[in-house]
């Protein structure tokens, strides 16, 4: 499984709106590493939920935590989707050349 990380220059203040594919660094990760990332994100989400429950209703902290929790939930769903996908080489090898059932 490969994850893409955009390369950011620490000295640049303004980034172009459109980045090319050459600006993206690719990181190889195993399914076990993705599962550990998901575990970390779930713990962070649960902690943010606990903090939000103790914050005053309608406060800025509550709104920030709500957006954070929604973002973490979105990232978790993306990672779950990536884990469900088969690698491209494995998916190509499982397809057979025969498209129709053999005749009798």
C-alpha positions as CSV (number, residue, x, y, z in Angstrom):
1,X,0.0,0.0,0.0
2,X,1.3,3.4,-0.8
3,X,0.5,6.7,0.8
4,X,1.3,10.1,-0.8
5,X,2.7,13.0,1.2
6,X,2.9,16.4,-0.5
7,X,6.4,17.8,-0.1
8,X,6.3,21.3,1.5
9,X,9.2,23.7,1.4
10,X,9.8,25.1,4.8
11,X,10.9,28.5,3.5
12,X,8.0,29.0,1.1
13,X,5.1,31.2,2.3
14,X,2.7,30.8,-0.6
15,X,2.1,27.5,-2.2
16,X,0.7,27.2,-5.8
17,X,-2.9,26.1,-6.0
18,X,-2.1,23.2,-8.3
19,X,0.8,20.9,-7.5
20,X,2.3,18.5,-10.0
21,X,2.8,14.8,-9.4
22,X,6.5,15.3,-9.0
23,X,5.9,17.3,-5.8
24,X,4.3,14.2,-4.1
25,X,6.5,11.9,-2.1
26,X,5.2,8.3,-1.9
27,X,5.5,6.2,1.3
28,X,5.2,2.4,1.3
29,X,3.2,1.1,4.3
30,X,2.0,-2.3,5.2
31,X,-1.6,-3.1,6.2
32,X,-0.3,-3.6,9.8
33,X,1.1,0.0,9.8
34,X,-2.3,1.3,8.5
35,X,-4.1,-0.6,11.3
36,X,-1.8,1.0,13.9
37,X,-2.5,4.4,12.4
38,X,-6.2,3.7,12.6
39,X,-5.8,2.7,16.3
40,X,-4.0,5.9,17.0
41,X,-6.7,8.0,15.2
42,X,-9.5,6.2,17.1
43,X,-7.8,6.9,20.4
44,X,-7.3,10.6,19.4
45,X,-11.0,10.8,18.3
46,X,-12.2,9.3,21.6
47,X,-10.1,11.7,23.6
48,X,-11.4,14.7,21.6
49,X,-14.9,13.5,22.2
50,X,-14.3,13.3,26.0
51,X,-12.8,16.8,26.0
52,X,-15.7,18.2,23.9
53,X,-18.2,16.7,26.3
54,X,-16.6,18.7,29.1
55,X,-16.3,22.0,27.2
56,X,-19.0,24.7,27.5
57,X,-21.8,24.4,24.9
58,X,-21.4,26.8,22.0
59,X,-17.8,27.6,22.8
60,X,-15.0,28.0,20.3
61,X,-13.4,24.9,21.8
62,X,-16.5,22.8,21.1
63,X,-16.7,23.9,17.5
64,X,-13.0,23.2,16.9
65,X,-13.2,19.8,18.5
66,X,-16.3,19.0,16.4
67,X,-14.5,19.8,13.2
68,X,-11.5,17.8,14.4
69,X,-13.6,14.8,15.3
70,X,-15.3,15.0,11.8
71,X,-11.9,15.2,10.1
72,X,-10.6,12.2,12.1
73,X,-13.7,10.2,11.2
74,X,-13.2,11.0,7.5
75,X,-9.6,9.9,7.7
76,X,-10.6,6.7,9.4
77,X,-13.1,5.9,6.7
78,X,-10.4,6.6,4.0
79,X,-8.0,4.2,5.7
80,X,-10.7,1.5,6.1
81,X,-11.4,1.8,2.3
82,X,-7.7,1.5,1.5
83,X,-7.5,-1.7,3.6
84,X,-10.5,-3.2,1.8
85,X,-8.9,-2.7,-1.6
86,X,-6.8,-5.5,-3.1
87,X,-3.3,-4.5,-4.4
88,X,-3.3,-3.9,-8.1
89,X,-1.0,-6.8,-8.9
90,X,-3.1,-9.2,-6.9
91,X,-6.4,-8.1,-8.5
92,X,-4.9,-8.4,-12.0
93,X,-3.7,-12.0,-11.3
94,X,-7.0,-13.2,-9.9
95,X,-8.9,-12.3,-13.2
96,X,-9.1,-15.1,-15.6
97,X,-8.7,-14.7,-19.3
98,X,-12.0,-16.6,-19.9
99,X,-15.0,-14.3,-19.8
100,X,-17.7,-16.8,-20.6
101,X,-18.6,-20.2,-19.3
102,X,-17.3,-23.0,-21.4
103,X,-19.8,-24.7,-23.8
104,X,-21.1,-28.2,-23.1
